[in-house]
Amino acid sequence: VGYWTMGFSPVGEKFLMFVWIVVSVTITGTSLMMMSGALSKTMEGANGIAFFFLLFFMLFNGFYINENTIPAAYKWVSEISFLGMAIKAAVVNEFTDLKLNPCDPTVSECLFQGVDILAELGFKGINMYDNILYMWIESFVFRFIAYLGLRFLYTGRPWRELMVW
C-alpha cells in the first residue's frame, strides 16, 4: 500500500523489483542481527555489535553523507553497506525510464528524464541487479560468520574437542 500512496511508478515490474529490494535488505539485516547474536555471550553484547555495524552502514551509505564527501579512509564502508546498496537499487529502479513533464522556463537547471536525475545523483552506471546480488552475498557471509560463532564460541568445551568434525 505504501508504494502506491507515495506516488512511485505504477508499472508492475518496478513494483515487483521494489518488493525484491525490500526483501533482500530485510534478509541481509536479519543476517547481520543473527551474526551479532552469535558472536556475543549476552544480549547487551549483541546489541553493541549490531549498533556498531548499523551505525557505520547508516552513516556511510550515501544517504546521510554524500558519497563524494566521505573521507577516503571510510570509502570502503560505503562500498560494503547493504543499506547503501538497497538505496541505490531502489533509486535506479524508480528513475530508470522515467519521463518528466517539461520544466518551468524560470528554473535555471532542468532535468527532463530519469537518467538525468541518476547522473545528477552520481548513480549513473549502477546496476540494481548487482546491488541485490551483493546484498545476498553479504547475507550469506553474515550467516557463515554466525555459524562459526555458534560452532566455536561459548561452548564450554576445550578448543581441541571443537576442532574434531
Buried (B, 14 or more C-beta within 10 A) or exposed (E): EEBEEEEBBEEEEBBEBBEBBBEBBEBBBEBBBBBBBBBBEEEEEBBEBBEEBBEBBBBBBBBEBEBEEBEEEEEEBBEBBBBBBBBBBBBBBBBBEBEEEEEEEEEEEEBEBBBBBBBEBEBEEBEBEEBBEBBBEBBEBBBEBBEEBBEEEEEEEEEEEEEEE
